Amino acid sequence: MAPFPTPAPMYELYLFVAGDSPKSARALANIQQIAARHLAGQYTLEVIDVQQHPEQAQQAGLIGVPMLLKKSPGLVRRLVGDLSDQERVLKALGIT
């Protein structure tokens, strides 16, 4: 009897942005594209504007804007920038 397949992990992602700045807009477009291609149906993405919710930025240990925070699976990871380096983003997310 074959074992049941292990369900794919759910990725819990948070993108911290500064209003509608061009760099924040690029970061959002880039992570949406990467997630759609590599994590379809396996992720949640919450966008947090640090100007409107500074307390959430402080709780998350914000180190720059825009910043992607991966809470799960695995180790917590933070990536700062517009997320245009797809290889770097995939490595941080643990996707080979």
Buried (B, 14 or more C-beta within 10 A) or exposed (E): EEEEEEEEEEBBBBBBBBEEBEBBBBBBEBBBEBBEEBBEEEBEBEBBBBEEEEEBBEEBEBEEBBBBBBBEEEEEBBBBBBBEEEEEBBEBBEEE
